[in-house]
Amino acid sequence: MLFGEAPGPRGADQSGIPFWGDRAGTCVYRALEAAGLARVPAGAFQDWDGARFRAEGLAPVLRGVALSNAFPVCPTRDFQTFRAPTDKELLAPDNLDRLRGELREAAGRCPGRLRVIAMGRRAQWVFARIDGAPDIHLDVLPHPSSQGLLQAAPGKGKGLKLEDLRREWEARLAALLET
C-alpha cells in the first residue's frame, strides 16, 4: 500500500485516483508499471492531467497494490493551488478513522504482513500517530514531488538534475515493490 500526503489540485483531486494526474504521480506510476503492478493507458504519460483522465475515462489498472493519501483531498479545494494539510487536519478523528479503516481493509486482503510505503515525511509522521491500526511494515521514501526530491537529495540537490533524482526515486520504489 502506497500513501502520499494529499491529492494534488490538478491531479488526483480532478481524477479521483491517488497520484493519477498529479505531477508527482508520473514517478509513482512508472515504478508501478515497471514492477508489473500497474497498466497505464497508452498516451497517459504524454499529457499527464487529472481532468483529462477523468474526461476521457482513463484509469490505471492496478494489481496487488493499493494507493491512498494521508489526507483525502487537497485542502485548498480550488483545483489550482496546493497547500499541505495541517497537523490538525491530518490528526482529525475522522481522518485517522479513515486511515485505520483503509489499513484494516488492505491488511485483510494481504497475505502476511501489510507493507506500507509512506511517500514523504508528513505521511510517515501521521502513520506514527494512528492508534489501533493493524501491524504493518512501514517503509519511507521522500515525496516524489520536485520539492520532496530536492530536499531529500545530498546537498539539497545542488548540482543535481531533477530528472536524475526522479529516475533514482523510481528505482528505489521499484526495489521496495519487488522485496
FINU-476752 format. One line per 10 residues: number of its first residue (from 0); their letters; for each residue x, y, z of C-alpha. Coordinates in steps of 0.5 Angstrom, whole numbers. Example, Ala and Ser with C-alpha at 12.3 -4.5 7.8 and 13.67 -1.06 7.14 Angstrom:
0> as> 25,-9,16  27,-2,14
REM end
This chain:
0> mlfgeapgpr> 0,0,0  3,7,-2  1,13,2  2,20,0  1,26,3  -5,29,0  -8,30,-7  -5,35,-12  -11,40,-14  -10,39,-21
10> gadqsgipfw> -9,31,-21  -12,27,-16  -17,32,-14  -19,32,-21  -18,25,-23  -21,22,-16  -15,17,-16  -9,18,-12  -3,20,-16  -7,20,-22
20> gdragtcvyr> -5,26,-26  -1,29,-20  6,32,-23  9,27,-18  5,21,-20  9,20,-26  14,17,-22  10,13,-18  6,10,-24  13,9,-28
30> aleaaglarv> 15,5,-22  9,1,-21  9,0,-29  16,-3,-28  14,-7,-23  8,-10,-26  3,-8,-21  0,-3,-26  -2,-2,-33  -2,5,-35
40> pagafqdwdg> -6,7,-41  -3,9,-48  -1,16,-48  -2,18,-41  5,20,-40  5,25,-46  -1,29,-43  -1,28,-35  -7,31,-33  -12,29,-28
50> arfraeglap> -18,33,-31  -16,30,-38  -16,23,-35  -23,24,-32  -26,27,-38  -23,21,-43  -25,16,-38  -17,14,-37  -15,10,-31  -9,5,-29
60> vlrgvalsna> -11,-2,-28  -7,-4,-21  -6,-11,-19  -3,-13,-12  -2,-5,-10  -7,0,-6  -6,7,-7  -8,13,-2  -6,19,2  -5,21,9
70> fpvcptrdfq> -11,27,8  -16,25,3  -17,32,-1  -12,38,-3  -14,42,3  -15,48,-2  -20,45,-6  -20,50,-11  -17,46,-16  -11,51,-18
80> tfraptdkel> -6,51,-11  -3,46,-7  -3,47,1  0,42,5  -5,39,11  -4,42,18  -3,37,23  -10,39,26  -13,36,19  -8,30,19
90> lapdnldrlr> -10,28,26  -17,30,26  -21,24,29  -25,23,22  -18,23,18  -15,18,23  -21,13,23  -21,13,15  -13,11,15  -15,6,20
100> gelreaagrc> -20,3,16  -16,3,10  -10,0,13  -15,-6,16  -18,-7,9  -12,-7,6  -9,-12,11  -15,-16,11  -13,-17,3  -6,-18,4
110> pgrlrviamg> -3,-25,5  2,-24,11  4,-17,14  2,-11,10  7,-7,7  6,1,7  11,5,3  10,13,6  12,18,1  14,24,5
120> rraqwvfari> 16,26,12  9,28,13  6,21,11  11,18,16  9,23,21  2,21,21  3,14,21  6,14,28  0,17,31  -5,12,28
130> dgapdihldv> -7,8,34  -11,1,33  -8,0,26  -6,-7,24  1,-9,25  5,-6,18  12,-6,16  13,1,14  18,4,9  19,11,8
140> lphpssqgll> 21,15,1  22,22,0  16,25,-3  16,24,-11  15,32,-12  20,36,-14  21,40,-8  21,33,-4  26,30,-8  31,36,-8
150> qaapgkgkgl> 30,37,0  32,29,0  38,30,-4  45,30,-2  47,37,-1  40,39,-2  40,38,-10  46,43,-11  49,41,-18  44,35,-19
160> kledlrrewe> 39,34,-25  32,33,-22  31,28,-28  36,24,-25  33,25,-18  27,22,-21  30,16,-24  33,14,-18  27,15,-14  23,11,-19
170> arlaallet> 29,5,-18  28,6,-10  21,5,-10  21,-1,-15  26,-4,-11  22,-4,-5  16,-6,-9  20,-13,-11  22,-14,-4
REM end
